[in-house]
Amino acid sequence: MSDDTTIRVSEIFGPTIQGEGALIGMPTVFVRTGGCDYRCSWCDSMHAVDSAYRETWNPMSAEDVMAEVEQLSGGAPLMVTLSGGNPAIQPFGPLIAMGHARGYRFALETQGSVARNWFADLDMLVLSPKPPSSDMQVDWDIFEDCMRVGQGAETVLKIVIFDEADYQWARDVAARYPDLPVYLQPGNHTPPPPEDDTAVVDQEGVDARMRWLVDRVMDDKWYGARVLPQLHVMLWGNKRGV
Ligand code: SF4
């Protein structure tokens, strides 16, 4: 099966809690797609990015994805989180319509490098532009296209911070979009290699970065920002499917 309605799925799992950002703690089923137009230096999901793992990605119809979400959730309509990779490169419109008709809600997490009309149908659009430490370059015209087409959705910014340069960059981004809630998150400098989700996280190092980030935000009196950890990393390290 391969056409423009096929969703390339790396994994579907849950229900579990959303581990980060505006919906932290909320029960959700994750649909993680395969393929990404970025190659962030610290990507923690390379199994869903690198085409070397393409054979592990399942081409699925919206009906099949919906059936698996319903089976996992026991039919209870909850939040479905579309993640990746970059889920924006997949055709999610039909799945969102199908899920909404059954009471499910949808949040998309994307870097904002591809704008799709179906963003308007989302319940939450999490735009996560990648800071300098990623070695990626944001195309702000496309990023703003994402905001424009996603106007029907609640839109938030989530920015991963590794160092002072990332922090200053995040301040600039937040100043550019003052109407968007902004969530800051300390980066994990010990992401798993794609084939090994048992790789140990330097949690103390991540915690130290979080403490530095909190101090930085308070020193600047940046009271509009919210600083959150990656809860799933604190609880389960690099383990997948949780
Ligand atoms: S955008 Fe996300 S999934 Fe893609 S390479 Fe960067 S961190 Fe990984």
Residues whose N, C-alpha, C, O or C-beta is under 5 A from the ligand:
A	BS01	SF4	C36 Y38 R39 C40 C43 D44 S45 V49 G84 G85 N86 Q111
